Amino acid sequence: YSSFEYTDLQLHRTTFTSKDTVLLSFKLTNTSTVAGDEVVQLYTHDELASIARPVKELKGFQRVSLQPGEAKTVFFKLHASMFAFPNEEMVEVTEPGAFRLMVGGSSKDIRLRTMLEYVR
């Protein structure tokens, strides 16, 4: 089996509006002696929503194939619509506030974390 290291998490901006696209990137390295595939997953958590929200919501994933010792930079594009949810009146909204971004091989194997803030 292959093993992977997640490093160098970067956001090209830490705040965003409904008109912005945020680019998240990190480096994925195959630290084993055999080739392998890793399905990297991006999860979010709304830190202070007006209604109860899931602890982790899957917002994206990518299968990355790497040779032994090989590294690649993986990118995710984030849009305000990815953080929207139906409020109590069942109207789709993106509320201002902080969102935790989590990257890993599964929901139980989170390797990198950062924060992003939505502003109007």
C-alpha positions as CSV (number, residue, x, y, z in Angstrom):
1,Y,0.0,0.0,0.0
2,S,1.0,3.6,-0.6
3,S,1.3,6.3,2.0
4,F,0.9,10.0,1.4
5,E,1.9,13.3,3.0
6,Y,-0.2,16.4,2.8
7,T,1.7,19.7,3.2
8,D,1.8,23.4,2.3
9,L,-1.9,24.3,2.5
10,Q,-2.5,27.7,0.9
11,L,-5.5,29.9,0.3
12,H,-5.0,32.7,-2.2
13,R,-7.4,34.8,-0.1
14,T,-8.9,34.4,3.4
15,T,-12.1,36.3,2.9
16,F,-14.5,36.1,0.0
17,T,-17.8,37.5,-1.3
18,S,-20.5,36.1,-3.6
19,K,-18.6,37.3,-6.6
20,D,-15.2,35.7,-5.7
21,T,-13.6,32.4,-6.4
22,V,-11.1,31.2,-3.8
23,L,-8.3,28.9,-4.8
24,L,-7.1,26.3,-2.2
25,S,-4.0,24.4,-2.9
26,F,-1.7,21.9,-1.1
27,K,1.1,19.5,-1.9
28,L,0.5,15.8,-2.0
29,T,3.6,13.5,-1.8
30,N,3.7,9.7,-2.2
31,T,6.0,8.8,0.7
32,S,6.1,5.0,-0.1
33,T,8.2,2.8,-2.4
34,V,5.3,1.9,-4.7
35,A,3.0,3.8,-7.0
36,G,-0.4,4.7,-5.7
37,D,-3.6,6.6,-5.9
38,E,-5.0,8.9,-3.2
39,V,-8.6,10.3,-3.3
40,V,-8.1,13.7,-1.7
41,Q,-11.3,15.1,-0.2
42,L,-12.3,18.6,0.8
43,Y,-14.7,19.1,3.7
44,T,-16.2,22.3,5.1
45,H,-17.9,23.3,8.4
46,D,-19.9,26.4,9.0
47,E,-18.7,27.7,12.3
48,L,-21.8,29.7,13.3
49,A,-24.9,29.1,11.1
50,S,-28.4,30.2,12.0
51,I,-29.5,26.5,11.9
52,A,-27.7,23.3,12.8
53,R,-25.2,22.3,10.1
54,P,-23.2,19.1,9.6
55,V,-19.9,18.8,11.3
56,K,-18.3,17.9,7.9
57,E,-19.7,18.4,4.5
58,L,-17.9,16.9,1.5
59,K,-17.4,19.7,-1.1
60,G,-15.0,18.2,-3.5
61,F,-12.7,15.3,-4.2
62,Q,-10.0,14.3,-6.7
63,R,-8.1,11.1,-7.5
64,V,-4.4,11.7,-7.7
65,S,-2.0,9.1,-9.0
66,L,1.7,9.4,-7.9
67,Q,4.8,7.4,-8.4
68,P,7.1,6.6,-5.4
69,G,8.5,9.9,-4.1
70,E,6.5,12.0,-6.6
71,A,4.7,15.2,-5.4
72,K,1.9,17.2,-7.0
73,T,0.1,20.4,-6.1
74,V,-3.6,19.8,-5.9
75,F,-6.1,22.6,-6.4
76,F,-9.7,23.2,-5.4
77,K,-11.8,26.2,-6.6
78,L,-14.3,27.4,-4.0
79,H,-17.4,29.5,-4.8
80,A,-19.9,31.1,-2.5
81,S,-22.6,28.8,-3.8
82,M,-20.7,25.8,-2.2
83,F,-21.4,27.3,1.2
84,A,-25.2,27.9,0.7
85,F,-27.9,26.0,2.4
86,P,-31.7,26.3,2.9
87,N,-32.6,28.5,5.9
88,E,-35.6,28.1,8.1
89,E,-37.8,29.6,5.4
90,M,-36.3,27.1,2.9
91,V,-34.6,30.0,1.0
92,E,-31.1,29.2,-0.2
93,V,-28.6,31.5,1.6
94,T,-24.9,31.9,2.2
95,E,-24.6,33.5,5.6
96,P,-21.6,35.7,6.5
97,G,-19.1,34.1,8.8
98,A,-16.3,31.7,9.2
99,F,-15.9,28.4,7.5
100,R,-13.4,25.7,8.5
101,L,-11.9,24.0,5.5
102,M,-10.5,20.4,6.0
103,V,-8.5,18.3,3.5
104,G,-7.6,14.6,3.9
105,G,-7.9,11.1,2.6
106,S,-11.3,10.6,4.3
107,S,-13.6,12.3,6.8
108,K,-11.7,10.5,9.6
109,D,-8.3,11.3,8.2
110,I,-8.1,15.1,8.0
111,R,-4.5,16.2,7.4
112,L,-4.8,19.9,6.8
113,R,-7.1,22.7,8.2
114,T,-7.6,26.4,7.6
115,M,-10.3,29.0,8.0
116,L,-12.1,31.1,5.3
117,E,-14.5,34.0,6.0
118,Y,-17.5,34.9,3.8
119,V,-18.4,38.7,3.9
120,R,-21.1,40.5,2.1
